[in-house]
Structures are given as structure tokens and as C-alpha cells.
Amino acid sequence: MRKFNESELIINPDGSVYHLCLKPENIADTVILVGDPQRVEEVSKYFDKIEFRSENREFVTHTGYYNKERITVLSSGIGADNIDIVINELDAAINIDLKTRQLKKDLRSLKIIRIGTSGALQSDIDVDSFVASSYGLGLDGLIHFYGYENNIVENDMVNAFIKHSNWNSKLASPYIVKHSGMLFDKITNDMKHGITATAPGFFGPQGRQLRIPLADAQLNSKIESFRYSNRSIVNFEMETSAIYALGKILGHETLTVCAVIANRITKKFSKDYKKTVNQLILTILDRITSY
């Protein structure tokens, strides 16, 4: 049986995984991911009871109960690079014996739901509405560092996007991964659905120009106008494609639902986005604990 070396799987002196500082018993089967560390408490304040708290760098974790269901809420920080840490260490904590460094015989599968904020890329999506990611379009390139089954990526859709956007060959090759299924069906029936573009940055990669000119000033309009089998790219954010890709490779259920706090086409911005995010938090908590 494979044993994971100390340099590959770093374990803290207390037996927890390196960055997240979590042990398997600290992690519920349902995990809510938020970007902002301060948003963890905005979720856990609704818990009936909190049994565990941890904080290291941008990674804050609370595990407790809502409607009698055990839930972990964890902050990821910003970007696909942080998601690489979060998903790999969550999986390692529950599926690798941290004492023997060997893969466990019986593997756990997590339900991972990202509650995020995003900017809409279609004019008909209202500010302060909720958008569920039916697909994650990765502009970050993360998945290409891993070996994975070809059917994980929607290759026909990817090729159509590359052609439509006249994709710059100097950039990372795009990839598209579909949602996992069960969580999407349970939670998102009355929400706007569409492809979520995951950018490797907030400014240039999302078409924002300050003092540095953009390599392709028309990229956002190309993204906005892309259509594939009546699907369109509905919003921009920075984590979803990595969550969907790594989650699917490792066998976890994944879903992203974002509060739309800005519309990049109409140039509108939410007048009270914290209220909208709070409404989304309550919606997700109620729906993941309903039977």
C-alpha cells in the first residue's frame, strides 16, 4: 500500500493537515466553503451548536449543527491556488490515515458547497440575485497539473469556447467541468443557472484595466457572447472550476452558488450586498438540511 512521504503530505505536530489544521473528526460530511474568513462566522452564527473552531492564516473552520445536521464551514481565501490547498487537504484529512500516511480502505465523499459573490456577465441577471454554476469554466489552468480521466472535462464545449474567443495561446488552456448532480438538483431549482468563468485574477483576467493595458480588451465581450447548446457564461469569480475539477477527480459532490453583487454589463453594483449574501447563506443552510 502506498505511503505518502513527509515532503508530499505535511502533518502538523498535533496530527492535523498542514494548512487547514484539521483532523478527520473535525470535518463534517457537508462542507460549506466561503472565501472571506470573516464570513465563516456569518454562517456559523446560525448553528444550533458549534463543537469545533480552528484558525490558521486565511483558513478558518467552524464545525457545528444546523437543523440537527453536522456541517463544517471553512474559508478558502481567494483563488484557484487556495482551492488546490483546501480540496487536497480536506480529502487527505479524511481519506489518508494521518498516523500511518497510508490511504484508507474505505473512502469518504464530502458534499462541498461554495457560497460566494460574483459579477454577472449577462444583462438579464439582476444584482442581488443568486446564480448556480451548472459548469465551471477554468481560465486558471489548475487541472492541467493533474492526471485525470478525459471524461471529466467537457471537451466539445471547451473547443467551442477556444474557437469563439480566439483564445490566446500564451494563456493557460481552458477547461470546463460540470457540477456533480445531486446538490445541484436539490438546491438550485429556482435559481439562474449557467456557466461560471473562473479567472486567475481579479483585474486583468476579468477585464478590469487600471494602469496596465489588457492583452485582449474584447475578451469579456467574447465571453459574454459565447453560446453552446443554449448555455451561456453567466458570471465571473475565482474558485469554481478548481472546486469542480478537483472534487470530481477525488469523488466529492460539489456545487457553487453565488450572490450577484455586480453586473459587469449594466455596470450596476449592489446597494447592500451583505444583506444579499446573508439571504443566500440562510437559503443554502435550509436547503442542504431539508429532506
Helices and strands as residue ranges (DSSP letters): G 24-26, E 30-34, H 37-44, E 49-56, E 59-66, E 69-75, H 80-95, E 96-97, E 102-103, E 111-120, E 130-138, G 142-145, G 150-152, H 155-165, E 175-178, H 182-187, E 192-198, G 204-206, H 219-225, E 227-228, E 231-237, H 240-250, E 253-263, E 268-269, H 273-288
